Amino acid sequence: MPRAVMADELGPPDRYALVDHDPGPPSPTQVSISIRAAGISFVDVLTASGGYQVKPPLPFIPGSECAGIVSAVGSEVEGLAVGDRVVGSGWGGMFANAANLPARTVRKMPAALSFEEAAVFPVSYATAWHALVDRGGLKAGETLLVLGAGGAAGYAAVQIGKHLGARVIGSASGDSKRALAIAGGADAVVDARADDWREQVKTANGGKGVDVVFDPVGGDATDPAFRSLGWNGRHLVIGFPGGIAALRTNLPLLKGASLIGVDVRQFGIFEPEKSEANRDTVFALAAEGKLRPAIARTYKLAEFRAAMEDAAAGKSAGRIVLVMD
């Protein structure tokens, strides 16, 4: 019998249990996946706890991205077959041995990636691409400042920023995270906890303001990052594990700068064709070996509580992944 991490009410990891769970056969528009690996992000743990701005239906199985092998295909599904190695994304359901997912959310896995790497690829790289290309309009030769550069979306933004031809400055709180940002292609790194952080950013950019800020951190990091923008700068709001910040409205005026929200979930709802085209692009780059996530640590499915706590702490350089039996 397949197993899944499940709770009847949202809460901390100790409210969840590993239970027998058979998702049954797929509907005509679904595929069944034998899951080999599932990614865990801060947002996954936040959603499981009930702290995300939208509450999922109950009972709830956490997990928003996975990689595995197709075990059954719905009667209306085209382009996928039993035995295909695939990645899937959605809102919950992935901390499990098996899941039925809408075929439109499943695509073939880039051969260059392992199951563990593929499991953490779709969401963070689609988010970073949407942010930098669609929302931020990042151009070759511009400077990109990435907050949380050793985290999931941040590390993806470092790689994509370099691919787009930007000069990338990575900001991260620990030596291992800054080393990871450099390994991902950052031209310079700064210490996120330094008292002279803004001076470090300015020095790293030759005394000028930066063009784009990629901000998946929020909290106390947002105001000084916005103040580090140059004329016509763009500050991309990705998330706020550090808390929701308040920004003085004279700052955008003085800099001719923009504060831009990035919500890849709603982007997929309102602009599905563009969203799919973005995913085609990042998957092709992964297949060419140009984009690749970094794995910090793997846990077995039975160790899901420790894995969730690790992801929530945000101290690891690279991604946390659940691997299935």
FINUTI-878514 format. One record per residue (C-alpha): residue in three letters; x, y, z. Coordinates in steps of 0.25 Angstrom, whole numbers, plus 5000, padded with zeros to 4 digits. Layout:
SITE   r    x    y    z
SITE ALA    X    Y    Z
...
// end
This chain:
SITE   r    x    y    z
SITE MET 5000 5000 5000
SITE PRO 5006 5014 4996
SITE ARG 5008 5023 5008
SITE ALA 5006 5038 5009
SITE VAL 5009 5049 5020
SITE MET 4995 5054 5024
SITE ALA 4988 5063 5034
SITE ASP 4973 5065 5037
SITE GLU 4976 5080 5041
SITE LEU 4987 5089 5038
SITE GLY 4999 5091 5048
SITE PRO 5013 5088 5051
SITE PRO 5021 5076 5046
SITE ASP 5017 5067 5058
SITE ARG 5002 5069 5054
SITE TYR 5005 5060 5042
SITE ALA 5006 5045 5041
SITE LEU 5011 5035 5031
SITE VAL 4998 5027 5027
SITE ASP 4994 5017 5017
SITE HIS 4988 5025 5005
SITE ASP 4984 5019 4991
SITE PRO 4981 5030 4982
SITE GLY 4973 5020 4973
SITE PRO 4973 5020 4957
SITE PRO 4975 5033 4950
SITE SER 4963 5041 4944
SITE PRO 4963 5043 4929
SITE THR 4971 5055 4930
SITE GLN 4981 5051 4940
SITE VAL 4994 5042 4941
SITE SER 4998 5034 4953
SITE ILE 5012 5035 4957
SITE SER 5021 5026 4965
SITE ILE 5028 5037 4973
SITE ARG 5043 5035 4975
SITE ALA 5047 5049 4981
SITE ALA 5039 5061 4986
SITE GLY 5045 5075 4989
SITE ILE 5042 5082 5002
SITE SER 5042 5098 5002
SITE PHE 5039 5108 5013
SITE VAL 5026 5111 5006
SITE ASP 5022 5096 5007
SITE VAL 5024 5096 5022
SITE LEU 5017 5109 5023
SITE THR 5005 5104 5015
SITE ALA 5005 5091 5024
SITE SER 5005 5100 5036
SITE GLY 4993 5108 5031
SITE GLY 5002 5121 5031
SITE TYR 5001 5123 5016
SITE GLN 4991 5133 5011
SITE VAL 4982 5123 5004
SITE LYS 4978 5111 5012
SITE PRO 4978 5097 5005
SITE PRO 4966 5087 5007
SITE LEU 4966 5076 5017
SITE PRO 4971 5066 5019
SITE PHE 4984 5071 5014
SITE ILE 4997 5064 5008
SITE PRO 5008 5074 5007
SITE GLY 5018 5076 4996
SITE SER 5017 5084 4983
SITE GLU 5027 5078 4974
SITE CYS 5032 5063 4971
SITE ALA 5039 5054 4961
SITE GLY 5036 5040 4958
SITE ILE 5031 5030 4948
SITE VAL 5018 5029 4941
SITE SER 5010 5017 4946
SITE ALA 4997 5019 4939
SITE VAL 4991 5029 4929
SITE GLY 4977 5035 4928
SITE SER 4969 5032 4915
SITE GLU 4969 5046 4910
SITE VAL 4984 5048 4913
SITE GLU 4993 5050 4901
SITE GLY 5008 5051 4901
SITE LEU 5011 5043 4913
SITE ALA 5013 5028 4915
SITE VAL 5015 5018 4926
SITE GLY 5030 5017 4929
SITE ASP 5033 5032 4926
SITE ARG 5041 5039 4936
SITE VAL 5034 5052 4939
SITE VAL 5033 5064 4948
SITE GLY 5020 5069 4954
SITE SER 5016 5081 4962
SITE GLY 5003 5085 4969
SITE TRP 4997 5090 4982
SITE GLY 4999 5079 4991
SITE GLY 4999 5064 4990
SITE MET 5014 5061 4987
SITE PHE 5019 5056 5001
SITE ALA 5015 5042 4997
SITE ASN 5019 5029 4989
SITE ALA 5009 5031 4979
SITE ALA 5000 5043 4974
SITE ASN 4990 5045 4963
SITE LEU 4993 5059 4956
SITE PRO 4986 5067 4945
SITE ALA 4994 5063 4932
SITE ARG 4995 5078 4929
SITE THR 5004 5079 4942
SITE VAL 5013 5068 4938
SITE ARG 5025 5068 4928
SITE LYS 5036 5059 4924
SITE MET 5048 5060 4933
SITE PRO 5061 5067 4927
SITE ALA 5070 5055 4925
SITE ALA 5082 5063 4931
SITE LEU 5076 5063 4945
SITE SER 5074 5053 4955
SITE PHE 5061 5050 4962
SITE GLU 5065 5058 4974
SITE GLU 5070 5070 4965
SITE ALA 5057 5069 4956
SITE ALA 5048 5069 4969
SITE VAL 5053 5083 4973
SITE PHE 5054 5089 4959
SITE PRO 5040 5093 4954
SITE VAL 5035 5103 4964
SITE SER 5047 5111 4968
SITE TYR 5053 5112 4953
SITE ALA 5039 5115 4948
SITE THR 5037 5126 4959
SITE ALA 5051 5132 4956
SITE TRP 5049 5132 4941
SITE HIS 5035 5139 4942
SITE ALA 5041 5149 4952
SITE LEU 5053 5153 4944
SITE VAL 5048 5152 4930
SITE ASP 5033 5155 4931
SITE ARG 5032 5164 4943
SITE GLY 5046 5170 4944
SITE GLY 5050 5172 4930
SITE LEU 5065 5168 4933
SITE LYS 5074 5172 4922
SITE ALA 5088 5167 4918
SITE GLY 5098 5177 4925
SITE GLU 5089 5181 4936
SITE THR 5092 5178 4951
SITE LEU 5084 5168 4958
SITE LEU 5084 5167 4974
SITE VAL 5079 5154 4979
SITE LEU 5074 5153 4993
SITE GLY 5074 5139 4999
SITE ALA 5084 5135 4989
SITE GLY 5087 5121 4995
SITE GLY 5072 5118 4996
SITE ALA 5063 5111 4986
SITE ALA 5058 5123 4978
SITE GLY 5070 5131 4980
SITE TYR 5080 5121 4975
SITE ALA 5071 5119 4963
SITE ALA 5071 5134 4961
SITE VAL 5086 5134 4961
SITE GLN 5087 5124 4950
SITE ILE 5076 5130 4942
SITE GLY 5082 5144 4944
SITE LYS 5095 5140 4939
SITE HIS 5089 5133 4927
SITE LEU 5082 5146 4923
SITE GLY 5095 5153 4923
SITE ALA 5094 5161 4936
SITE ARG 5104 5164 4946
SITE VAL 5099 5156 4959
SITE ILE 5102 5160 4973
SITE GLY 5097 5150 4983
SITE SER 5094 5153 4997
SITE ALA 5093 5141 5007
SITE SER 5095 5140 5022
SITE GLY 5105 5129 5023
SITE ASP 5119 5125 5017
SITE SER 5113 5112 5011
SITE LYS 5101 5119 5005
SITE ARG 5111 5130 4999
SITE ALA 5120 5119 4994
SITE LEU 5108 5113 4987
SITE ALA 5104 5126 4981
SITE ILE 5118 5127 4975
SITE ALA 5117 5113 4970
SITE GLY 5104 5116 4963
SITE GLY 5110 5128 4956
SITE ALA 5109 5140 4964
SITE ASP 5120 5151 4961
SITE ALA 5121 5155 4975
SITE VAL 5115 5152 4989
SITE VAL 5111 5160 5001
SITE ASP 5108 5156 5016
SITE ALA 5093 5158 5018
SITE ARG 5096 5160 5033
SITE ALA 5107 5171 5032
SITE ASP 5105 5184 5038
SITE ASP 5111 5191 5025
SITE TRP 5102 5182 5016
SITE ARG 5098 5194 5007
SITE GLU 5112 5199 5006
SITE GLN 5117 5184 5002
SITE VAL 5106 5184 4991
SITE LYS 5110 5198 4986
SITE THR 5125 5194 4986
SITE ALA 5121 5181 4978
SITE ASN 5114 5189 4968
SITE GLY 5125 5199 4966
SITE GLY 5119 5210 4974
SITE LYS 5106 5210 4966
SITE GLY 5091 5206 4970
SITE VAL 5086 5192 4965
SITE ASP 5076 5191 4954
SITE VAL 5068 5179 4959
SITE VAL 5066 5173 4973
SITE PHE 5061 5159 4974
SITE ASP 5055 5158 4988
SITE PRO 5049 5145 4994
SITE VAL 5053 5149 5008
SITE GLY 5045 5161 5012
SITE GLY 5045 5166 5026
SITE ASP 5057 5175 5030
SITE ALA 5064 5172 5017
SITE THR 5054 5179 5008
SITE ASP 5056 5194 5012
SITE PRO 5071 5194 5010
SITE ALA 5070 5186 4997
SITE PHE 5060 5196 4991
SITE ARG 5069 5207 4995
SITE SER 5081 5200 4988
SITE LEU 5073 5202 4975
SITE GLY 5078 5212 4964
SITE TRP 5070 5220 4955
SITE ASN 5058 5212 4948
SITE GLY 5061 5201 4957
SITE ARG 5052 5189 4960
SITE HIS 5049 5182 4973
SITE LEU 5043 5168 4971
SITE VAL 5035 5163 4983
SITE ILE 5035 5148 4983
SITE GLY 5032 5144 4997
SITE PHE 5034 5149 5012
SITE PRO 5039 5138 5021
SITE GLY 5046 5149 5029
SITE GLY 5032 5156 5030
SITE ILE 5024 5166 5022
SITE ALA 5032 5179 5021
SITE ALA 5027 5194 5021
SITE LEU 5033 5203 5010
SITE ARG 5032 5218 5010
SITE THR 5025 5222 4997
SITE ASN 5035 5234 4995
SITE LEU 5046 5224 4992
SITE PRO 5040 5219 4978
SITE LEU 5038 5234 4974
SITE LEU 5052 5238 4978
SITE LYS 5058 5227 4970
SITE GLY 5048 5226 4959
SITE ALA 5047 5211 4963
SITE SER 5037 5201 4964
SITE LEU 5032 5191 4974
SITE ILE 5027 5178 4966
SITE GLY 5019 5166 4972
SITE VAL 5022 5152 4967
SITE ASP 5012 5141 4969
SITE VAL 5015 5129 4960
SITE ARG 5003 5122 4965
SITE GLN 4993 5133 4960
SITE PHE 5002 5135 4947
SITE GLY 4999 5120 4944
SITE ILE 4984 5123 4946
SITE PHE 4983 5136 4938
SITE GLU 4993 5134 4927
SITE PRO 4994 5119 4925
SITE GLU 5000 5119 4911
SITE LYS 5011 5129 4915
SITE SER 5013 5121 4928
SITE GLU 5015 5108 4920
SITE ALA 5024 5115 4910
SITE ASN 5033 5119 4922
SITE ARG 5034 5105 4927
SITE ASP 5037 5100 4913
SITE THR 5049 5110 4913
SITE VAL 5055 5106 4927
SITE PHE 5053 5091 4924
SITE ALA 5061 5092 4911
SITE LEU 5072 5100 4918
SITE ALA 5072 5089 4929
SITE ALA 5073 5078 4918
SITE GLU 5085 5086 4912
SITE GLY 5092 5086 4926
SITE LYS 5091 5101 4928
SITE LEU 5081 5101 4940
SITE ARG 5083 5091 4951
SITE PRO 5078 5092 4966
SITE ALA 5087 5089 4977
SITE ILE 5083 5078 4987
SITE ALA 5087 5081 5002
SITE ARG 5082 5068 5008
SITE THR 5072 5057 5006
SITE TYR 5063 5050 5016
SITE LYS 5055 5037 5015
SITE LEU 5040 5039 5014
SITE ALA 5039 5033 5029
SITE GLU 5048 5045 5033
SITE PHE 5038 5055 5028
SITE ARG 5037 5063 5041
SITE ALA 5052 5065 5042
SITE ALA 5052 5069 5027
SITE MET 5041 5079 5029
SITE GLU 5048 5085 5041
SITE ASP 5061 5086 5033
SITE ALA 5054 5093 5021
SITE ALA 5047 5103 5031
SITE ALA 5060 5107 5038
SITE GLY 5065 5112 5025
SITE LYS 5080 5109 5029
SITE SER 5084 5099 5018
SITE ALA 5091 5103 5006
SITE GLY 5083 5097 4995
SITE ARG 5070 5089 4995
SITE ILE 5064 5079 5004
SITE VAL 5058 5066 4997
SITE LEU 5050 5054 5002
SITE VAL 5053 5041 4995
SITE MET 5043 5030 4994
SITE ASP 5045 5015 4998
// end
